[in-house]
Amino acid sequence: MKAVQYRQIGAQPEVVEVEAPTPGPGEVLLRVTAAGLCHSDVFVMSVPAEQYAFGSLPLTLGHEGVGIVAEVGAGVRSVAVGDAVAVYGPWGCGTCLPCSRGDENYCERASELGILPPGLGSPGAMAEYMVVDSDRHLVPIFDLDPAEAAPLTDAGLTPYHAIKSALPKLGAGTTAVVLGAGGLGHVGIQILAALTGTRIVALDVDDAKLTLARESGAHETLRSDDPDVVAAVRAATGGGASVVFDFAGFQASLDVARQVVAVGGDIHIVGIGMGGATIPVGFFATPYETAVLTSYWGSRSELIEVVELARRGQIRVHVERFGIDDAPAAYQKLHNGSLRGRAVIVMD
């Protein structure tokens, strides 16, 4: 079968032929229908050899995947051959306290047990077939378009988790600032519009992405590279944002986030950028009672909720579709920042 793999430190991803996998007891074989690309993939492929911690190479990429159940291993009961499903990516042990709550993204034993997410250590979804380690990591997508459903597993789930935790601060009369209106940010804007009464101000360095932000529900958009952007945001928010969501995660965006948050506000760092960006916290570094939070993916139950929002038409991922042979070119577009929305590999 064809697969998109990262095969050598520092190299570009390649489309290769590999042997199709077979499921063992408790496992599920999916015929993949669509797989999303993510900046996390670019980050993984930028890590030098001495810092690489994502399993062995070659690595089949793709942590945003949907497919049709093709075969089930012994003991699998919750899905059947022919079911259309999405893959919940942050796999955990299933038995620790966070996992028992469905918060496998914060599994206490994943590192100890060597459990790695698909595409970020385990063989991922950017292949014609993939094995999912447990049927509990599958969520029905019903009649959703696979290409639009695949990014829900990260580009939908990750913003949803961050926004849901901030809901107490996002009532009517509040303002949320969204930094980065691309693959994550434009979905985050839609989730904010669906769940809250907050006013949404979106920032980006790309005019096309700001147009997408307005189409997604942003009330106001600003260029984040404008030298007067901080003053403009503070004017637009009436003195500062109740919550700032940084979906970019670069040093420049974090620097803006720190300067535009209001007293008692929250800064949610959601995007990973290229790693290494930080924000100072303390007296005179941030406004009083400002909380700075990072988050990682979301829970299994939250993925079910995200899928339901998509089924109701309250969120829709803007996607650019590619065939599997065009995956390296799609990654180049992602790296260059020339995508408008989310890139998805469509298998059929």
N, C-alpha and C positions, 0 to 999 in steps of 0.2 A: 504494500500500500504506500501511498505518498504521505510524507510528513514534512513539516517545516521544523528544522532543528538548528540549534546553536551548538556547533560542533567543536569549536576551538576558541580559547580565550582571546578576545579582541577581534575575532573574525565576524563577518556578516552572516546572518542566517541563510541556510540553504534548504532547497527542496530536494529531498532524497527518497529513495525507495527503501522501506524497512519491512520486516515481517509483521503481519497483522497479529495483535495480541489475542489471547483467549482468557476468559474469566475463570477465576478459581472460586472456591466456596465463599459465599457471601458477596461476591463481586458481580458487577454488571458490565456487559459489553455494549457500548453505544456505537451506532453508525452516526458519526458526527455530521450534522447538517450545516452548522455555522460556528465560527470561532472568532472572537474579537481580539484585536491588538490593543496593547496598553503601554503607557509610558513606563510601567514597572518592568516590562520586557526590555525596553531600551536601557533602563537602569541596570538590570541584571547583566546585559551584554556589555556594559561599560565598566564593570567591576574588575580591577586587576586581579591577577592570579592569587596573590597573597591574601586577598580579602574575599575571594569567591566562596560562598557558603550555600550554594543552591544545588547540592547533589553532584553527581558525576556527569561528565560530558561523554557523548552527545546528549543534549536535552531537547526533547520535543516540546516546543513552546505552546502557549495557549492556556490561560487560566480563566478565560471567559468562553464557556462552551455549552452548546445545546445539541441534542441529537435524538435519534429514535432508538429505543431499546432493541438490540439485535439478539441478545442472548443473556440468560441469567444463570448465575452459579447456584450451587446447592444452598438451600436455606433462604433464598431471596423470595420475599412474599409481597412486598409493598408496590412493586412495579412488575409489568408484564411485557412480553415482546410486543412491539408496536407502539408503546407509549411514547409520546413526545415530552421530553424533559429537559430541564436546565441543570447544570452541574453546580452545586454549592462548593466553592473553591477552598475555603480555609479548613481543611480536614483536621480533626482532632482525634483524641483517643476514644471519645464517646462515653467515658465513665467518670472523669473528674467532675467537680462541681460546676465549673463553667460549661462544660460539654453537656451536662445533665439539663442545663437551662437552655440548650441550643446555641450557646455562645462558643462554638468551636473555634472561632477566630481568636479566642483568648484561652485556648486549651493549656492547662498547666503542665502537661506531660509530652506535648508534641516534640519538643526539642530532645528530651530524654529518650523518646522512643524512635527518633529519626523519622517522624511523620512530616512530609513536605507536601505543599499544595501541588496540584497538577499544573504543569507549565512553569512552576517555580521550584522545581526539584524532582517531582515525579513526572512521568510522561503526560503531556498535556493534550489539549483538544485540537491542536492545529495539525490534524491527521485525519485520514478517512475513518479510522476507528480508534477508540480509546477505552481503557478499562477504568471504571470508577470503583473505588475500594469498598463502598458500602451503599446499599440502596437508600440509607438515610440521607445521603448527600445528593439526592435527586429530587427536584421539585417540578411538578407538572406545569407545562406552558400552554396546554390546551391548543387553541387555534392561532396563537400568536405567530407572526412572521419570524422564522428562525433567525434571520439576519438582525432583526430589531430586538429579539429576545436575548441573544447571546450577551450583549453588553450590559443587560440588566444585572447579571451576576456579579459585576464589579462596578462599572460606571453608573449603575443604578443603585446597587446595594450600598456602596461605600458612602456616597453623599446622603442617602436615606438614613443610614445609621447616625451620621454626624448631625444632621438636621433634626432627627427625632429626639436626640438627647438635648437639643437646644430649644425645644418647643416652649418651655416655660418663659423664655425671654423673647418670644417672637409673636406676641399678640398684636392686635390693631394699635396703630400709633408708634410701632417700633420700626427700625430700619435694619435690614441685613445687607452687608456688602459682600459681593461675590468677586473674588480675585481669580481670574482665569475662566473664560467662557467657552472653552473647547469641549473635549470629550466628556470630562467629568462635570464641568461647570454648567453647561447648557442643560444637563439633566438635573443638576442641583437646583437651578432656577425654577424648573418645572415643579420639582418637589416642594420647594418653598411656596410657590403659587398654589399648589394643591392642598397643602397642609396648614398654611398660616395666613394671617392677615397683614403680614409685614410688608413694608415697602422695600423693593429690591433694587439695589444699585450695583451694576456689573462693570468690572474693569478688565481690560485686556489690551495687549499691544497691537492686536490685529483687527482692522476694521470689519473684515468679513465675520469674525467671531463675535464682534459687538452687534452686528446685524442679527446673527443667530441668537444672541442673548435677548434682543428685543422680541424676536419671533417666539422665543421660549417663555416670555412673560416678564422680563426685566422692565421696571418702570423708568429707569434712567441708565445710560451707559456713558462711560468715560474712558479715555485712553490712559492706561496706567503708566505709560512712559512720558506723559506730559509733565514738565517740571513743576507745574502748579497743581498736580493731581491731589495732593493731600488737602490743600485748601479747598479745592473743588468738592472733594468728598465730604469734608466737614461741613461745607455750606449745604450740600445736598441732603445731609443726614441731620441737620439741625444741631451740629456740635459733635457728632460722633456716632458710630454704628453700635446698635445693641449687640449684634453678633457679626463677626467677620469670618467668612469661610474662605480659606486659601486653598483653592483647588489646583494651584500651580506648584507651590512648594519650593520656589526658588528664593534666593536671598533677597532679590529686589522686591518680590511680592510680600515676603515676611516683613521687610522694612516698612512697606506701606501699611500693612495690617496693623503693626504696632502703633502707628501714628494716627490711624483713623478710628480706632475703637474707643467707645465712650467709657466713662467711669462706670464700673460695675458690669462691663460688657464681657463677652467671651471672644476668644480667637480660637477657631478650630483649624488646625493644620491638617489638611486632607491629602493634598498632592505631595508626591515624593520628590518632584523636580529631578535633579541628578544626585540627590543625597548631599548631606553635609551642611545644609542651610540651618541656621539657628536663630532664636529670638531671645534677647535678654529679658529677664524677669526680675523685678525688684523695685524698690523706691526710686522714683524719677526715671525708671526705664519704661514702665507701663502705667496707665492710669490706675488710681486706687481701685482695689477689689476686681481687677481684671483677671480672668482665668484664661490660661493658655492650655489647650488640650490637643493631643494627637489621638488618632483612632486608626484602626486596622480592619478593613472590610466590615462585616456585620454578621448578625446571627442568622440561623436557618429560618426562624419565624419571620424575620424582617425580609428575607428574600421572597417568601410567600406573599408578604404584603406588597412588595415592589411589583411582583408579577401581577397582582390584582389591580394595582394602579394602572399598569400598562393595559390590561384587559378592558378597563373602564375608559381608556382613552385619556386619562389625566396626565400621563407622561408618555413621551414617544422619543426614542433615541434617533437622532439624525445620523444616518450611517452612509458610508461610502463603501461599496461592495467590490471585492476583488476575488478572482479565482485563486486556487491554491498555488498555481505556478507563478502568480504575481505577488506572492507574499513578500519576497525581499524588496520589491519596489514599494509596496505598501509601508513596510517598516522604514524605508528611506523617507517617504513622505511624512510619516509620524515624527521621525527624528528632525526633519527640516521644519516642522510646525506648519506644513501646508495643507493639513487636513481640516475640513470644516465639519466637526462632529467626531464620529467614531469610525475607524476602519474595521471592516469585518470580512473574514474569509468565508465565502459561501462554497460549499462542497459540490452542490449539484449545478 
